[in-house]
Amino acid sequence: MNKKELVEGYNKEDQILISRMLDKLEEAKQRNKITNTDFLDGYKIKICEEILRKIKFEDYIFFGGYEEAERKIIIFYPEKLKFIIDNGEYFNKLSAIRIKLPNELYGEYSHKNYLGMIMKLGIVREKVGDILVQEKGADIIVLPEISRYLIINLGGLTRLRKAEIEEIKINEIERAEIKTKEYNIIVSALRLDNVIAELAKTSRMKAKEMIMQERIFINFKNEIKQTKQINQGDLITIRGKGRFKISEIIGNTQKGRYILKVEKYV
């Protein structure tokens, strides 16, 4: 199966993703070296997995710095270098930067704040993995090629002038506890616009506007179809409102409305 056949049926953005991934795969095979992609979110990981299954390629791993990482790179390797993967000697494919805040700034910055600071320095999102936020600061997983640049330039930002910024080993990162708030919502239908209205605590009209403004992501993929059906287990991100998981479709009310159990990430 050639590249043209593999990308058939995917949109242009996904085709570019697949093409770049396959280039890294071919580089590993042709040059007998270990290669890797940039960071991928959950949606992109799913697309890449689909393609790798289609071509029945198995000499790769996903790696994000720790087992539960949300954003990961794909590491491709030739068969003769499999021992490096088996021995876990691929950790140098990622770096980590620790930001330690002064006492007076403990708990001041969120994931959004740290990401905004990085973007302000001209770094594209694909070069940055998970940002693990704690009260005292954050550990940021990045590709090694940008670690030195970030260490030098983050300290120049007004918000981080008093912070200690250093590179740490990837196995020294402090995993942040994932906190969620659980509650139920009731919707008349499992359509996206209905669910968004309840999650965002707004009207159906406003929910439709948010969808058309491309502020809604389902399982990391942007969704603009208002009638899209929501399923149990879906992860919904509303830009400006947060991230929610539809953990269970509990059942129906006497009037036939749907009761959904929601976990909001806080």
C-alpha positions in Angstrom: 0.0 0.0 0.0 1.6 3.3 -1.1 1.3 6.7 0.7 -1.4 8.0 -1.6 -3.6 5.0 -0.8 -3.0 5.3 2.9 -4.0 9.0 3.2 -7.2 8.5 1.1 -10.3 9.5 3.0 -8.5 11.7 5.5 -8.7 15.5 5.5 -5.7 17.6 4.4 -4.4 18.3 7.9 -4.5 14.6 8.7 -2.8 13.7 5.4 0.1 16.0 6.3 0.4 14.3 9.7 0.4 10.8 8.2 2.9 11.8 5.6 5.3 13.3 8.1 5.0 10.2 10.4 5.7 7.9 7.5 8.8 9.9 6.6 10.2 9.4 10.1 9.4 5.7 9.8 11.2 5.4 6.5 14.2 7.3 7.9 14.5 4.8 10.7 14.4 1.9 8.2 16.6 3.4 5.5 19.3 4.9 7.8 19.2 2.3 10.5 18.7 4.9 13.2 16.1 5.7 15.9 13.8 8.5 14.9 10.8 10.3 16.4 7.9 12.5 15.5 6.9 15.7 17.3 4.4 15.5 20.1 0.9 14.2 19.2 -2.3 14.8 21.0 -4.9 12.0 21.6 -6.6 12.5 18.2 -3.4 12.5 16.2 -2.2 9.4 18.1 -5.4 7.6 17.1 -4.8 8.5 13.4 -1.2 7.3 13.5 -2.2 4.1 15.2 -4.7 3.4 12.4 -2.1 3.8 9.7 0.5 1.7 11.5 -2.0 -1.1 11.9 -2.9 -0.9 8.2 0.7 -1.3 7.1 1.3 -3.9 9.9 4.4 -2.0 11.2 5.4 -2.9 14.8 8.8 -1.4 15.4 7.7 1.7 17.3 6.6 2.9 20.7 4.7 5.9 22.0 6.5 7.9 24.7 5.4 11.0 26.6 7.8 10.9 29.5 5.6 8.9 31.8 3.0 6.2 31.4 -0.2 8.3 31.7 1.1 11.1 29.5 -1.5 12.7 27.3 0.8 14.1 24.6 3.3 11.6 23.2 5.9 11.2 20.4 6.3 8.1 18.3 9.7 6.5 18.4 10.6 4.4 15.4 13.6 2.0 15.4 15.2 -0.5 13.1 15.1 -4.2 14.3 18.8 -4.3 15.1 18.4 -1.5 17.6 15.4 -3.0 19.4 17.7 -3.7 22.4 17.9 0.0 23.1 14.1 0.2 23.3 13.9 -3.0 25.4 16.5 -1.5 27.8 14.7 1.8 28.1 17.7 3.7 26.7 15.5 6.1 24.7 14.7 8.5 27.5 17.0 11.1 25.9 14.4 11.6 23.2 12.6 13.9 25.6 13.8 16.6 28.0 12.1 18.2 31.0 12.3 21.7 32.4 11.4 22.5 36.0 10.0 25.9 36.9 10.2 26.6 40.7 8.3 29.6 41.8 9.1 31.9 44.7 6.9 31.4 47.8 4.8 34.4 47.1 3.7 33.0 43.7 2.8 29.5 44.8 -0.4 28.4 43.2 -0.5 31.5 41.0 -0.2 29.9 37.5 -2.3 27.3 35.7 -1.6 25.0 32.8 -3.0 27.7 30.5 -0.6 30.3 32.0 2.5 28.2 31.5 1.5 27.2 27.9 0.9 30.9 27.1 4.3 31.8 28.3 5.9 29.2 26.1 3.8 30.2 23.1 4.9 33.8 23.7 8.5 32.8 23.0 7.5 31.5 19.5 7.5 27.8 20.3 4.9 25.7 18.4 2.7 23.4 20.4 4.1 20.3 18.7 7.4 20.8 20.4 5.9 20.7 23.9 4.5 17.7 25.7 2.5 17.5 29.0 2.8 20.4 31.4 2.6 19.1 34.9 1.5 21.9 37.2 2.0 21.8 41.0 1.4 24.6 43.5 5.1 25.4 43.6 5.6 25.5 39.9 5.6 23.1 36.9 7.6 20.4 35.1 7.3 20.9 31.3 8.1 18.0 29.0 9.7 19.1 25.7 11.8 18.0 22.7 15.5 18.3 23.5 16.0 20.8 20.6 14.2 23.6 22.4 15.1 22.9 26.1 18.1 25.2 26.2 16.2 28.0 24.4 13.4 27.8 26.9 15.7 27.8 29.9 17.4 31.0 28.7 14.2 32.8 27.6 11.5 31.8 30.1 13.5 33.6 32.8 13.2 36.8 30.8 9.5 36.9 31.1 8.1 39.2 33.7 6.1 36.5 35.4 9.1 34.2 35.9 11.9 36.7 36.7 12.0 35.4 40.3 11.6 31.7 39.4 14.3 29.1 39.3 14.4 27.4 35.9 16.5 24.3 35.2 16.6 21.2 33.1 15.9 17.9 34.9 16.0 14.2 33.8 12.8 12.9 32.4 12.5 10.4 35.1 12.7 13.1 37.7 9.4 14.8 36.7 6.7 15.2 39.4 3.4 13.9 38.2 0.5 16.2 39.1 -2.6 14.7 40.7 -5.5 14.9 38.3 -8.4 16.4 40.0 -12.0 16.2 38.8 -15.4 17.3 40.0 -18.2 14.9 39.3 -21.8 15.9 38.7 -24.8 15.0 36.6 -26.4 16.9 33.7 -29.8 16.3 32.0 -30.2 16.9 28.2 -33.1 16.4 25.9 -30.8 14.7 23.2 -27.2 13.5 22.9 -26.5 16.1 20.3 -23.4 18.2 20.7 -25.2 21.5 20.9 -27.4 20.2 23.7 -24.5 18.8 25.7 -22.3 21.9 25.3 -25.2 24.2 26.5 -25.3 22.2 29.7 -21.6 21.9 30.2 -21.0 25.6 29.5 -24.1 26.6 31.4 -25.4 28.7 28.5 -28.2 28.7 26.0 -28.5 26.4 22.9 -27.9 29.5 20.7 -24.7 30.4 22.5 -23.6 26.7 22.4 -24.1 26.7 18.6 -22.0 29.8 18.3 -19.2 28.2 20.3 -19.3 25.2 18.0 -19.1 27.4 14.9 -16.3 29.4 16.4 -14.3 26.1 16.5 -14.0 26.2 20.3 -15.2 22.6 20.8 -13.0 19.5 20.7 -14.2 15.9 21.1 -11.4 13.4 21.9 -8.9 16.2 20.9 -10.5 16.6 17.4 -12.2 19.9 16.6 -15.9 19.4 15.9 -18.2 21.9 14.2 -21.2 19.6 13.5 -23.9 20.7 15.9 -25.8 17.4 15.6 -22.7 15.2 16.4 -23.8 12.4 18.8 -22.0 12.3 22.1 -21.0 8.9 23.4 -20.1 7.5 26.8 -16.4 8.1 27.5 -16.1 11.1 25.2 -13.6 13.8 26.3 -14.9 17.2 25.5 -12.8 20.4 25.6 -14.5 23.8 25.5 -11.9 26.5 24.9 -12.3 29.1 27.7 -14.5 26.7 29.8 -12.4 23.7 30.5 -12.3 19.9 29.8 -15.1 17.4 30.6 -15.5 13.7 30.4 -18.8 12.0 29.8 -18.1 9.2 32.2 -21.5 7.5 32.0 -24.9 7.7 30.3 -26.9 6.8 33.4 -30.3 6.5 31.8 -33.5 8.5 31.1 -35.9 10.6 33.2 -39.6 9.9 33.1 -39.9 12.5 30.3 -37.3 10.6 28.2 -34.4 13.1 28.8 -30.9 11.7 29.2 -29.0 11.8 32.5 -25.2 12.0 32.0 -22.5 11.7 34.6 -19.8 14.3 33.9 -16.3 14.7 35.3 -14.9 18.2 35.0 -11.1 18.6 35.2 -10.3 21.2 37.8 
